[in-house]
Amino acid sequence: MQKIKLGPPCVEAGKYQHYKGGLYMVIGTARHSETLEELVVYKALYDSKEFGKNAIWVRPKEMFFDKVTVNGEKISRFKSV
């Protein structure tokens, strides 16, 4: 898989699973035009009534790799699958 280097941690393109179960494909990275904040660009690998099929999303890179607390346990928001 291709690694996209913008700064630590490195974002690896490929399939990821959100902690709530949804599957996504990381397709690249971008920078916010005003703040230059690094963003992860990814698409849903499912059909959503609200957002349609394969909706495209962006999330701050720091948040993408952040931990969330579920039932008192810290887990990764996204994990590579």
MODAHU-V983279 format. One record per backbone hydrogen bond with DSSP energy under -0.5 kcal/mol. CO is the residue of the C=O (numbers start at 1). NH is the residue of the N-H. If there is no record, write none. Layout:
co=CO nh=NH
co=CO nh=NH
This chain:
co=2 nh=13
co=3 nh=5
co=4 nh=6
co=4 nh=11
co=7 nh=6
co=10 nh=12
co=11 nh=4
co=11 nh=13
co=14 nh=26
co=15 nh=81
co=16 nh=24
co=17 nh=79
co=18 nh=21
co=22 nh=18
co=23 nh=45
co=24 nh=16
co=24 nh=26
co=25 nh=27
co=25 nh=43
co=26 nh=14
co=28 nh=41
co=30 nh=39
co=32 nh=36
co=37 nh=32
co=38 nh=61
co=39 nh=30
co=40 nh=42
co=40 nh=59
co=41 nh=27
co=41 nh=28
co=42 nh=57
co=43 nh=25
co=46 nh=54
co=48 nh=52
co=52 nh=48
co=52 nh=55
co=55 nh=44
co=57 nh=42
co=59 nh=40
co=60 nh=64
co=61 nh=65
co=63 nh=66
co=64 nh=78
co=66 nh=77
co=68 nh=70
co=68 nh=75
co=70 nh=73
co=73 nh=70
co=73 nh=75
co=75 nh=68
co=77 nh=19
co=79 nh=17
